[in-house]
């Protein structure tokens, strides 16, 4: 996973007001998977989809991939 994508996951989580634990719970993923995503480790598209759909207001998946750090919540 690219560093930009890892940064976007982190920004997205913080913008949503979630801890890593909170995001893991909301996405039904393990804490280690969330940490891995934020550190730039290899994660599946299913994992990214779960991360993007976790907060109740749902951030569009393309925001995780945006090069300009365009992470926002709706």
N, C-alpha and C positions, 0 to 999 in steps of 0.2 A: 504494500500500500504506500502511496506517495506521502511525503511529509505534508504537502498541502492538504490532502484529504484528511490526514490525522489531525491537523490543526483545525480543519473545518468541523470535524466531529467534536473536538473539545470546545470550540466556540459555540457550536450549536447546543451542546449540553449546558454550558454556562448561561447562554441566553435564555434557555428554557428554565433556568433556576434549579437545576438538578445536580446532585452529587453524582459521582460515578456509581455509587451504590443505588441511588434513586433511578438513574437511567437503566442500569442493569435490570432492576426489578420491573420497571415500566416496559422494557423491551423483552422481558422474559429471557434474558441472557445471563450468563455468569459474570461476576465482577471481573474476572480475569479476561474475559472476552472484550469487555468495554475498555479495560486498561490496554489490552493489546491493540485495539483499534486506535486509541489515542496516542500510542507510541509508534505507530506506523507499521505494525506487524501485518501479516497476511490474514485477511478476513474475507469471508465469502460475500457474494452479492446478497444472499439471504440475510446475513448478519447486518449489512448496511441498510437493507430494507427494514429490518426490525428496529434498528437505531433511529432511522428517519421517521418511522411511524409511532415511536414510543410516546412522546408527549401528547397529551390530549388534543392539542391544537395542530398537531401534525405538520412538520416542516416538509416542503416538497423535496424529494430525493435529489433533484438537480442542484439544490442548494448545498448539499454535501460535496458535490463535485465541482462547484463553481471555483474558478481560479482566483477570483478577487475576494474570497472570504465573505461571500454574500450570504452568510447564515442569518436567518431571521425566523421568527415564529409568526404565525398568522393569528 
